[in-house]
Amino acid sequence: MREFVGTVAQKRPDTALLARAYLHLRRGQSDRPVEPRSPIDGAWLSRGVSLGWLLRPRLHSASYTSRQLISLMPPSLVKTIEDSPIQSHSKHNHPLPKPQPTVGSRLRVAITPSSRRFPTSSTRSITRTQEPAALPPPEVQRTRPKISKDLAYHTRKPNTQLHPEQTLRPPRATSDISRTMAPHAEVDSGSAHGDGPSPNGNGAAATAATTTNQQHRELFTVNSPNVAYTDAEILSKYTYRTTKVSKDAAGKYVATPTETVYEFKTDRKVPRVGMMLVGWGGNNGTTVTAGILANRRGLEWDTREGPRAANYYGSVIMGSTVKLGTDAETARDVNIPFHDLVPMVHPNDLAIGGWDISGMSLAAAMDRAQVLEPTLKAQVRKEMAEMVPLPSIYYPDFIAANQEDRADNLIPGSKACTAHVEQIRKDIRDFKEANGLDKVIVQWTANTERYADIIPGVNDTADNLLRAIDAGHEEVSPSTVFSVACTLEGVPFINGSPQNTFVPGAIELAERHGSFIGGDDFKSGQTKMKSALVDFLINAGIKLTSIASYNHLGNNDGKNLSSQKQFRSKEISKSNVVDDMVEANSVLYKEGEHPDHTVVIKYMPAVGDNKRALDEYYAEIFMGGHQTISLFNVCEDSLLASPLIIDLVLVAEMMTRIQWKATSTDGVATKDFKGFHSVLSILSYMLKAPLTPPGAPVVNALSKQRAALTNIFRACVGLEPESEMTLEHKLF
């Protein structure tokens, strides 16, 4: 038993405690095998007593790392495990699970069309099969980065008070970081995995790497003739069913079901990815950077309310689950982490860099932001002190005058020019080369700009916009210059602020180059609540007649929005969020009728980043009655926005690896595979004012936005759209 624990500890340090827990629980238990309750149980505890009986109420169908399993155990048991020596007991002499040369066995979840009740149903049933582990083929063996001294140290809350820079105990291992990878992923080798960015994200050499035989976790496969797996790709065939509606001569609607067969090709190789933020030294930039560093190192810190640990709560990709199908035996839902639906990049692996008009190091900017706990800041300060933003462009007319005192880190020039475009492109190339990256995603998280006027001959077409930049036209905003630079460089660009960055010329330029753009304005607090609540009220047949939204906040965003021109940009993005839901219900609203809607934002320095959002919803109900809903929402602004920044990067990168072609029922075919439209409307769940392709409808209802995101990724792996009919529970 001691030998087994030692072997496990050597192979995967984070599993050693689980192994000891298993051995401890075995004492006094029967020899009868227990069905695994999780992939970890199946991998390491396939024989003997499983931890499933202890954790069953918490496990459900999700998979957990061994560390998470231990965290679910009662503290008294954990202490007993840590304090108890492992001894052999002859009465429990059934063979121990033998560690394999790589990472142990894999639990494969096969998804098959369910025929137990409905042979023609698109319901998927889940069966579990145990497969022996095998070495990955040479082309997919993973090169893991070397762990720095700090990252190897255990970071549990100490029993005694230590200086933040002190370590808690010697490192357990220096060759591997164990973390959960996405399924279907062929993992490239290189330094962008595991250790993430080098301390100076804007140019230091990438962290040195060391080679290990680490294979990704394959959480499920789809057992269907419509799906094929190769070493490089997932190929799926998907029948998209919709209904076209017309009117006959009598004015009667005629609904005609139609089908289009799409083929999707998804690249399984997870690339090395960098995230560059415009406004890196702001509240959002410093918060998301510190958060990724804390998650990468598994940090814990004390607060006045008790200890806290790093997490990705608030991220739909990292913090939520999706339904995979129904269990073949119990017919209960099987849910998996959203991140495991397709082979996505892990945020811990992102290299981070960016630009800012303020030259403060990120450590100093983090202090200025006043968002994070001092005990957390102390643990990431050393790394963030070495991160300094690149100089950025500053056109004073586009942001509030009260931002001028921050502008000390500038690329020369006060209006748009080709030199600015080329400098930004060079910065992206340098960052990519210095960190050994395959791809870079750029995101605007800087100040809200005023709206740019749409002027014929200036920004209405791609060619006119390029000429306007070259001529130094004063109606070209900094964010539009960044958009143009990224488009010309072939890098996705996402606008997280409410201004009209994507003027018609910028959209046309992206379409011409096949480069991705997305926007506008992070949807993190009040507006996310509004898009969910209004969707609920109108779909419940309640006629919403007015919405009054009031905000006050004290961070730099609030300071910038105290200027009327910049506030107008925000007012527009927050006001249009209910339009599509109102237009969809002609029973409640006549043509042209719309609820009254007012938005107020005030700057209140004392409240800092803790924005106060007060909303009143006034509605008409049955027989002339009224309902009033009042909400008071304290939104920690940057802590809500930071996970959205991560989600936007992960989804945008994933979309660069998905291609499609189609054959419709009338025989019209797409000859070659191609990418999605340049305007990534799939990002709308994270954005207040979703940008859509020209002529496409805008969808603001939160539930529809999430369904689109989920079902597109399901189609890419050969799964049907999620249906809530659950006929298997209604028809017997």
Order of alpha helices (4+ residues) and beta strands (2+ residues): alpha-alpha-alpha-alpha-alpha-alpha-beta-beta-beta-alpha-beta-beta-beta-beta-beta-beta-beta-beta-alpha-beta-beta-alpha-beta-beta-beta-alpha-alpha-alpha-beta-alpha-alpha-beta-alpha-beta-alpha-beta-alpha-alpha-alpha-beta-beta-beta-alpha-beta-alpha
